[in-house]
């Protein structure tokens, strides 16, 4: 929701800046319409064009890295869950309760993807897996070795989940996003300042503002892969659940 609001506000501001400057241009005194003034406006706009291009590129790369990192960590998390299930199965009847709690947790994770959010109910389900696992009393040395391996894998599962939760909050600072939008407003105002008033120019400014707002939305949406149009896939967890239910 926040991403849509920022993108919509960006579109409105960029369109207003471009068209507003175009309308005001013809109403300015003659001394403000001289070529020296136009050249200065172009030079200032070029500075912001370069800065905005560089920063937008860095922000888009950061958002992509956040998305790819969470996607990779979810696959690692799914692998750890499978390994935990294998270890608990090897414990025989003693591990049945732990497996049941593990299946319940994965079902919850697949349901609405809380694995990338700080979901208290999902956290409690995972805690129950650890509680039942620690309550097991191995009957012999072989089972004790398997039980210790299962506890180690469980710790890795918890560790990996919290890594994903921390990453899911996004890495793009909002002040920087606001600054880039302000730069874009200056750029669009410079476009409208020296543009003729006709339908082609107006349409071009509106379409350009729409595309820039769309780019900002996708960048912000990719930075928070737990919601929105671009979400981290939970297919690996679905495969884990199918394997656990066999």
C-alpha positions as CSV (number, residue, x, y, z in Angstrom):
1,X,0.0,0.0,0.0
2,X,2.8,2.4,0.9
3,X,4.5,1.7,-2.5
4,X,1.3,2.6,-4.4
5,X,0.8,5.8,-2.4
6,X,4.4,6.9,-3.1
7,X,4.1,6.0,-6.8
8,X,0.8,7.9,-7.1
9,X,2.1,10.9,-5.3
10,X,5.2,10.9,-7.6
11,X,3.1,10.7,-10.7
12,X,1.0,13.7,-9.5
13,X,4.0,15.8,-8.6
14,X,5.9,15.0,-11.8
15,X,2.9,15.8,-14.0
16,X,2.1,19.0,-12.1
17,X,5.7,20.1,-12.3
18,X,6.0,19.5,-16.1
19,X,2.6,20.9,-17.1
20,X,2.7,23.7,-14.6
21,X,6.1,24.9,-15.8
22,X,4.9,24.7,-19.4
23,X,1.8,26.9,-18.6
24,X,3.8,29.4,-16.5
25,X,6.5,29.8,-19.1
26,X,4.3,31.9,-21.4
27,X,3.3,34.2,-18.5
28,X,6.8,35.1,-17.4
29,X,8.2,38.5,-18.0
30,X,10.4,38.8,-21.1
31,X,13.6,39.0,-19.1
32,X,12.9,35.5,-17.8
33,X,12.6,34.1,-21.3
34,X,16.1,35.1,-22.7
35,X,18.4,32.4,-24.1
36,X,20.8,32.9,-21.2
37,X,18.1,31.9,-18.8
38,X,17.1,28.9,-20.9
39,X,20.8,27.8,-21.1
40,X,21.1,28.0,-17.3
41,X,17.9,26.0,-16.7
42,X,19.2,23.3,-19.1
43,X,22.6,23.1,-17.3
44,X,21.0,22.8,-13.9
45,X,18.6,20.2,-15.2
46,X,21.5,18.2,-16.7
47,X,23.2,18.1,-13.3
48,X,20.1,16.5,-11.7
49,X,19.6,14.2,-14.7
50,X,23.0,12.7,-14.1
51,X,22.6,12.5,-10.3
52,X,19.2,11.0,-10.6
53,X,20.3,8.4,-13.2
54,X,23.2,7.3,-10.9
55,X,21.1,7.1,-7.7
56,X,18.2,5.4,-9.4
57,X,20.5,2.8,-10.8
58,X,22.0,2.1,-7.4
59,X,18.6,2.0,-5.7
60,X,17.3,-0.5,-8.4
61,X,20.4,-2.6,-7.9
62,X,19.9,-2.6,-4.1
63,X,16.2,-3.6,-4.5
64,X,17.2,-6.4,-6.8
65,X,19.9,-7.7,-4.5
66,X,17.4,-7.7,-1.6
67,X,14.9,-9.7,-3.6
68,X,17.5,-12.2,-4.8
69,X,19.0,-12.6,-1.4
70,X,15.6,-13.3,0.2
71,X,14.7,-15.7,-2.6
72,X,18.0,-17.5,-2.1
73,X,17.6,-17.7,1.7
74,X,14.1,-19.1,1.3
75,X,15.5,-21.9,-0.8
76,X,18.2,-22.5,1.9
77,X,15.5,-22.4,4.6
78,X,13.4,-25.0,2.7
79,X,16.4,-27.3,2.4
80,X,17.0,-27.0,6.1
81,X,13.4,-28.0,6.8
82,X,13.8,-31.1,4.6
83,X,17.0,-32.1,6.4
84,X,15.3,-31.6,9.8
85,X,12.4,-33.8,8.7
86,X,14.8,-36.5,7.6
87,X,16.6,-36.4,10.9
88,X,13.4,-36.5,12.9
89,X,12.1,-39.4,10.8
90,X,15.2,-41.3,11.7
91,X,14.3,-41.1,15.3
92,X,11.3,-43.3,14.7
93,X,8.1,-43.2,16.8
94,X,9.8,-40.8,19.2
95,X,9.9,-38.1,16.5
96,X,6.3,-38.3,15.4
97,X,5.1,-35.4,17.6
98,X,7.9,-33.3,16.4
99,X,7.1,-34.1,12.7
100,X,3.5,-33.3,13.3
101,X,4.4,-29.8,14.7
102,X,6.9,-29.4,11.8
103,X,4.1,-30.1,9.2
104,X,1.8,-27.6,11.0
105,X,4.5,-24.9,10.8
106,X,5.2,-25.5,7.1
107,X,1.5,-25.4,6.3
108,X,1.3,-22.0,8.0
109,X,4.4,-20.8,6.1
110,X,3.0,-21.9,2.8
111,X,-0.4,-20.5,3.5
112,X,0.3,-16.7,3.5
113,X,4.1,-16.6,3.4
114,X,4.8,-15.5,7.0
115,X,8.3,-16.9,6.7
116,X,9.3,-13.4,5.4
117,X,7.3,-11.6,8.1
118,X,7.6,-11.4,11.8
119,X,4.5,-13.5,12.3
120,X,4.0,-14.4,16.0
121,X,1.8,-17.4,15.4
122,X,4.2,-18.9,12.9
123,X,7.0,-18.3,15.4
124,X,5.1,-20.1,18.1
125,X,4.6,-23.1,15.8
126,X,8.3,-23.3,15.1
127,X,9.0,-23.0,18.8
128,X,6.8,-26.0,19.4
129,X,8.9,-28.0,17.0
130,X,12.0,-27.2,19.1
131,X,10.2,-27.9,22.4
132,X,9.0,-31.4,21.3
133,X,12.4,-32.1,19.8
134,X,14.2,-31.3,23.1
135,X,11.7,-33.5,25.0
136,X,12.8,-36.6,23.1
137,X,14.9,-39.1,25.2
138,X,17.1,-41.1,22.8
139,X,17.1,-44.8,23.6
140,X,20.7,-45.5,22.5
141,X,23.9,-43.9,21.3
142,X,22.9,-44.0,17.6
143,X,19.6,-42.3,18.3
144,X,21.4,-39.8,20.5
145,X,23.7,-38.9,17.6
146,X,20.7,-38.4,15.2
147,X,18.9,-36.4,17.9
148,X,21.9,-34.1,18.3
149,X,22.1,-33.6,14.5
150,X,18.3,-32.8,14.4
151,X,18.8,-30.2,17.2
152,X,21.7,-28.6,15.2
153,X,19.6,-28.5,12.0
154,X,16.7,-27.0,14.0
155,X,19.0,-24.2,15.2
156,X,19.9,-23.5,11.6
157,X,16.2,-23.4,10.6
158,X,15.5,-20.8,13.3
159,X,18.6,-18.8,12.4
160,X,17.7,-18.8,8.7
161,X,14.1,-17.7,9.4
162,X,15.3,-14.7,11.3
163,X,17.7,-13.7,8.6
164,X,14.8,-13.7,6.1
165,X,12.6,-11.8,8.5
166,X,15.2,-9.1,9.0
167,X,15.9,-8.8,5.3
168,X,12.2,-8.5,4.5
169,X,11.9,-5.0,5.9
170,X,13.6,-3.5,2.9
171,X,16.9,-1.7,2.5
172,X,15.9,1.5,0.7
173,X,15.9,4.6,3.0
174,X,12.7,6.7,2.5
175,X,14.6,10.0,2.8
176,X,16.7,8.9,-0.3
177,X,13.6,8.0,-2.2
178,X,12.0,11.4,-1.4
179,X,15.2,13.1,-2.5
180,X,15.2,11.3,-5.8
181,X,11.5,12.2,-6.4
182,X,12.4,15.9,-5.6
183,X,15.2,15.7,-8.3
184,X,12.7,14.3,-10.8
185,X,10.3,17.1,-10.1
186,X,13.1,19.6,-10.9
187,X,13.9,17.7,-14.1
188,X,10.2,17.6,-15.3
189,X,9.8,21.3,-14.4
190,X,12.8,22.1,-16.6
191,X,11.3,20.1,-19.4
192,X,8.0,22.0,-19.2
193,X,9.8,25.4,-18.9
194,X,11.0,25.4,-22.4
195,X,8.4,23.2,-24.1
196,X,5.7,24.5,-26.4
197,X,2.1,24.2,-25.3
198,X,0.5,21.5,-27.4
199,X,-1.2,18.1,-27.0
200,X,1.9,16.1,-28.1
201,X,4.1,17.7,-25.4
202,X,1.5,17.3,-22.7
203,X,0.9,13.7,-23.5
204,X,4.7,13.0,-23.6
205,X,5.1,14.6,-20.1
206,X,2.1,12.6,-18.7
207,X,3.4,9.3,-20.1
208,X,6.9,10.0,-18.9
209,X,5.6,10.8,-15.4
210,X,3.5,7.6,-15.4
211,X,6.5,5.5,-16.5
212,X,8.8,7.0,-13.9
213,X,6.2,6.5,-11.2
214,X,5.8,2.9,-12.3
215,X,9.6,2.4,-12.0
216,X,9.6,3.8,-8.5
217,X,6.7,1.5,-7.5
218,X,8.5,-1.6,-8.9
219,X,11.7,-0.6,-7.2
220,X,10.0,-0.2,-3.8
221,X,7.9,-3.3,-4.3
222,X,10.9,-5.4,-5.1
223,X,12.6,-4.1,-2.0
224,X,9.9,-5.6,0.2
225,X,9.3,-9.1,-1.4
226,X,6.7,-10.2,1.2
227,X,3.9,-8.2,-0.4
228,X,2.8,-6.4,-3.6
229,X,3.2,-7.3,-7.2
230,X,6.7,-8.8,-7.0
231,X,6.9,-11.4,-4.2
232,X,9.4,-14.0,-3.3
233,X,8.2,-17.4,-4.4
234,X,7.1,-20.0,-1.9
235,X,7.3,-22.9,-4.3
236,X,10.2,-24.4,-2.5
237,X,8.2,-24.5,0.7
238,X,5.3,-26.0,-1.2
239,X,7.6,-28.8,-2.3
240,X,8.8,-29.2,1.3
241,X,5.2,-29.5,2.5
242,X,4.4,-32.1,-0.1
243,X,7.5,-34.1,0.9
244,X,6.6,-33.9,4.6
245,X,3.0,-35.1,4.0
246,X,4.1,-38.3,2.2
